Amino acid sequence: MLFGEHAVIYDKPCLVTAVDIRVYVAVEGNETKSIVVSPSNSDLVYETAVSELLERSNSYHENISFVMAGVERFYKRHNIREGIKIITYGPKNSFGLGSSSAVTVATLKALGEYYKISLSQRELFDLAYQSVIDVQGKGSGFDVAAAVYGGTIYFLTGGKIIEPLNVQKIPLIIGYSGKKVSTVNLVNEVKDAFQTHPTIIGGIFDTIQLIVEDAKQKLLNEHWDGVGQLSNINQGLLDALGVNTNPLAKIIFAARQAGALGAKLSGAGGGDCMFAIATTEIDKVKAAMSEAGAEIIEFAINADGARIEKGIPNYANE
């Protein structure tokens, strides 16, 4: 997430870019009438009868909930009753960068390929977004859109607008501050604040919308000084919403003091990632962020969205 956190849940736009950390899902035939899920990073195997899946007569283990929600949606939509085996591959740490949405999208993309059912990007988004909502009950869908479409996107809540932007580069330095608290809990805390102070919090959301619209143009024009300034303003509003943490704040201020044009948290807050905008003094900014407690994440941004690949990913050998 670049700009628009939390406000996007309240029908405001946001800006999001895809990073090149990937999850993979492989689908194989299975002679039984069961859905078998085997995460590559676990010795556990999860099995659910197709009849139970279609009746939703049980709850899914948290380790496979997003995969199974996607399978359930796909099977019901296309009236499928076959058993399959699903193998998921992913990095050991996804750094809170939308991995749940990514594995949901990858599952549906793989199912479409296996069953030779063509899904447009819009159809893939809609199925994946519904599946994510089935699991977590709420969400704007911006991370689903990033996983489907890739690149940098202007997005409006629920996919009312998904507009890919012609952005070739963004001078981001991504820092990981440590594991965060539950996204749902943070969303609920902001919701409580909104209900208690609707005019004030609503005004913050309105201001965030103005930032998003301005940042969209500045990204397209590669006006990095302006993007940095807007990052700092957006961060101040996120502070006001109460989703910043002391570890994040230390890294954000260290980046700015070392020469970054701007810095802010990325996502729901409460931990996880932040980014700095820096066109000069890049090594100095990285060093300052590291000294302040960040793990520097060397990911390319503006990456591809969901795609079909052949072969076993490198994660399988880790």
C-alpha positions in Angstrom: 0.0 0.0 0.0 1.4 3.4 -1.0 -1.4 5.8 0.0 -4.9 5.4 1.4 -4.7 3.0 4.3 -7.9 2.6 6.4 -9.8 5.3 4.4 -10.1 2.7 1.6 -12.4 0.7 3.7 -14.8 3.7 3.8 -15.3 4.0 0.1 -12.2 6.1 -0.5 -9.5 5.4 -3.2 -6.0 4.2 -2.6 -2.8 3.6 -4.5 -1.1 0.2 -4.3 1.9 -1.5 -6.0 2.8 -5.1 -6.4 6.1 -6.5 -5.1 7.9 -9.4 -6.5 7.7 -11.8 -3.6 5.5 -14.6 -4.9 3.4 -17.5 -3.6 2.7 -20.5 -5.8 -0.1 -23.0 -5.9 -0.1 -26.3 -7.8 -3.2 -28.4 -8.5 -3.1 -32.1 -9.1 -5.7 -34.8 -9.6 -6.9 -36.8 -6.6 -8.9 -40.1 -6.9 -10.6 -39.6 -3.6 -13.6 -37.3 -3.1 -11.5 -35.0 -1.0 -9.6 -31.7 -1.2 -6.1 -32.3 0.1 -4.0 -29.3 0.9 -0.3 -29.7 1.5 1.7 -26.5 2.3 5.3 -27.0 1.3 6.6 -25.3 4.4 4.8 -27.6 6.8 4.7 -31.4 7.5 1.0 -31.2 8.0 -1.6 -32.3 5.4 -5.1 -31.0 5.5 -8.0 -33.0 4.0 -11.7 -32.0 3.6 -14.4 -34.1 1.8 -15.9 -32.3 -1.2 -19.3 -32.8 0.3 -18.3 -31.0 3.5 -16.8 -28.3 1.4 -20.0 -27.7 -0.6 -22.1 -27.8 2.6 -19.7 -25.8 4.6 -20.3 -28.2 7.4 -17.0 -27.5 9.1 -14.6 -24.6 9.6 -11.2 -24.6 7.9 -7.9 -24.7 9.8 -6.4 -21.2 9.8 -3.4 -22.4 7.8 -5.5 -23.2 4.8 -8.6 -21.0 5.3 -7.9 -18.7 2.3 -7.1 -21.6 0.0 -10.2 -23.5 1.0 -12.4 -20.4 0.7 -11.2 -20.0 -2.9 -11.8 -23.7 -3.7 -15.3 -23.5 -2.2 -16.2 -20.4 -4.3 -14.8 -21.9 -7.5 -16.5 -25.4 -7.0 -19.9 -23.9 -6.3 -19.7 -21.5 -9.2 -18.7 -24.2 -11.7 -20.6 -27.1 -10.1 -17.5 -29.2 -9.6 -17.5 -32.3 -7.4 -14.0 -33.8 -8.0 -11.3 -34.4 -5.5 -7.9 -32.6 -6.0 -4.6 -32.1 -4.3 -3.3 -28.6 -3.8 0.3 -27.8 -3.0 1.2 -24.3 -1.8 4.7 -22.9 -2.0 5.7 -19.6 -0.3 8.6 -17.8 1.3 9.2 -18.3 5.0 8.3 -14.7 5.7 5.9 -12.7 3.6 6.4 -9.5 5.7 2.7 -8.7 5.9 2.7 -7.8 2.2 -0.7 -9.3 1.2 0.2 -13.0 1.3 -3.3 -14.1 2.3 -4.8 -12.4 -0.8 -1.9 -13.6 -3.0 -2.5 -17.3 -2.1 -6.2 -16.9 -2.6 -5.7 -15.4 -6.1 -3.1 -18.1 -6.9 -5.4 -20.9 -5.9 -8.2 -19.6 -8.1 -5.8 -19.0 -11.0 -4.5 -22.6 -10.7 -8.0 -24.1 -10.5 -8.9 -22.2 -13.7 -5.9 -23.6 -15.4 -6.5 -27.2 -14.1 -10.1 -27.3 -15.1 -9.5 -25.3 -18.4 -11.9 -22.6 -17.3 -10.8 -19.2 -18.5 -11.1 -16.4 -15.9 -10.7 -12.8 -16.9 -8.8 -10.6 -14.5 -12.1 -9.1 -13.4 -13.6 -12.5 -12.7 -10.5 -13.6 -10.9 -10.6 -10.5 -8.7 -14.3 -10.9 -7.9 -13.9 -14.6 -6.9 -10.8 -13.9 -4.8 -12.3 -10.9 -3.1 -15.4 -12.8 -2.2 -13.3 -15.6 -0.8 -11.2 -13.3 1.3 -14.3 -11.7 2.7 -15.6 -15.2 3.5 -12.6 -15.7 5.7 -12.0 -12.4 7.4 -15.4 -10.8 7.2 -14.2 -7.4 5.9 -11.6 -5.8 3.7 -11.3 -3.4 0.8 -9.7 -5.7 -1.7 -6.7 -3.6 -2.7 -4.3 -6.4 -2.0 -6.4 -8.8 -4.0 -6.3 -6.4 -6.9 -2.5 -6.0 -6.6 -2.1 -9.8 -6.8 -4.4 -10.2 -9.8 -3.4 -7.2 -11.9 0.2 -6.5 -10.7 1.9 -3.1 -11.4 0.7 0.0 -9.7 -3.0 0.5 -9.3 -5.5 3.2 -8.4 -8.2 1.3 -6.5 -11.6 2.1 -5.0 -13.2 0.0 -2.3 -14.4 -3.4 -3.4 -13.0 -3.0 -6.9 -15.5 -0.3 -8.0 -12.4 1.2 -9.8 -9.3 -0.8 -10.6 -7.2 1.5 -12.8 -3.6 0.3 -13.7 -1.3 3.2 -13.8 1.6 3.8 -16.3 4.2 4.0 -13.5 7.6 2.6 -14.5 9.5 3.1 -11.2 9.1 4.3 -7.6 12.2 5.0 -5.6 11.1 3.0 -2.5 13.1 1.6 0.3 11.0 -0.9 2.2 11.7 -1.6 5.9 10.2 -4.4 8.0 9.6 -3.4 11.7 8.5 -6.8 13.0 5.2 -8.7 13.2 2.1 -6.7 13.7 -1.1 -7.1 15.6 -4.2 -8.4 13.7 -5.3 -6.4 10.7 -9.0 -7.0 11.7 -8.3 -5.7 15.2 -6.7 -2.5 13.8 -9.6 -2.0 11.4 -12.0 -2.4 14.3 -10.1 0.1 16.4 -10.4 2.7 13.6 -14.0 1.8 13.2 -14.6 2.5 16.9 -12.9 5.8 16.6 -15.0 6.7 13.6 -18.2 5.9 15.4 -17.1 7.9 18.4 -15.8 10.9 16.4 -17.5 10.7 13.0 -16.9 14.2 11.9 -13.2 14.3 12.9 -12.3 10.8 11.6 -14.5 11.3 8.6 -12.5 14.5 7.9 -9.3 12.5 8.2 -10.6 10.1 5.6 -11.6 13.0 3.3 -8.1 14.4 3.6 -6.5 11.0 2.8 -8.6 10.9 -0.3 -7.2 14.3 -1.4 -3.7 12.9 -0.8 -4.4 9.9 -2.9 -5.6 11.9 -5.8 -2.6 14.3 -5.6 -0.2 11.4 -5.2 -1.6 9.6 -8.3 -0.6 12.6 -10.5 2.8 13.0 -8.8 3.6 9.3 -9.3 2.6 9.5 -13.0 4.8 12.6 -13.4 7.7 11.2 -11.3 7.5 14.1 -9.0 9.3 12.4 -6.1 9.7 15.4 -3.9 5.9 15.8 -3.9 5.4 12.0 -3.3 7.7 12.3 -0.3 5.9 15.2 1.1 2.5 13.5 0.7 4.0 10.4 2.4 4.8 12.5 5.5 1.4 14.1 5.5 -0.4 10.7 5.1 1.7 9.3 7.9 0.6 12.1 10.2 -3.0 11.2 9.6 -2.3 7.6 10.3 -0.8 8.6 13.6 -4.0 10.4 14.3 -5.9 7.2 13.6 -3.8 5.4 16.2 -2.3 2.7 14.0 1.4 3.7 14.3 3.8 2.0 16.7 7.0 3.1 18.4 9.2 0.7 16.3 7.7 2.0 13.1 8.0 5.6 14.2 11.7 5.2 15.0 12.4 3.8 11.5 10.2 6.5 9.8 12.0 9.3 11.5 15.4 7.8 11.0 14.8 7.6 7.3 13.7 11.2 7.0 16.6 12.4 9.1 19.0 10.5 6.9 17.8 12.2 3.7 14.7 10.5 2.6 12.1 12.7 0.8 9.4 11.1 2.9 8.5 8.0 4.8 5.3 6.3 6.1 4.0 3.0 7.3 2.4 0.7 4.6 -0.7 -1.2 5.3 -2.9 -1.5 8.4 -0.1 -0.5 10.7 0.6 -1.9 14.1 4.0 -3.2 12.9 5.0 -4.9 9.6 6.3 -2.6 6.9 7.1 1.0 6.1 8.7 2.6 3.2 10.9 5.6 2.5 11.0 7.7 -0.7 14.7 8.4 -1.6 16.4 9.4 -4.8 19.8 10.3 -3.2 21.6 9.2 0.0 20.1 5.8 -0.5 22.8 3.9 1.3 22.7 6.4 4.1 18.9 6.1 4.4 19.1 2.3 4.4 21.8 2.3 7.1 19.8 4.7 9.3 16.7 2.5 8.9 18.6 -0.6 9.8 20.2 1.1 12.9 16.6 2.1 14.0 15.6 -1.5 13.9 14.4 -2.2 10.4 15.1 -5.2 8.2 15.6 -3.8 4.7 13.5 -5.7 2.2 15.1 -5.8 -1.2 12.0 -6.3 -3.4 11.3 -5.0 -6.8 8.0 -3.1 -7.0 5.5 -2.7 -9.9 5.8 -6.5 -10.4 3.6 -8.8 -12.4 0.3 -10.1 -11.1 -1.0 -13.6 -11.2 0.4 -15.8 -13.9 0.7 -19.5 -14.9 4.2 -20.9 -14.6 5.5 -24.4 -15.3 7.8 -26.3 -12.9 8.5 -26.3 -9.2 9.4 -22.9 -7.7 12.7 -22.4 -5.8 10.8 -22.2 -2.5 10.3 -26.0 -2.7 14.0 -26.4 -2.2 14.4 -24.1 0.8 
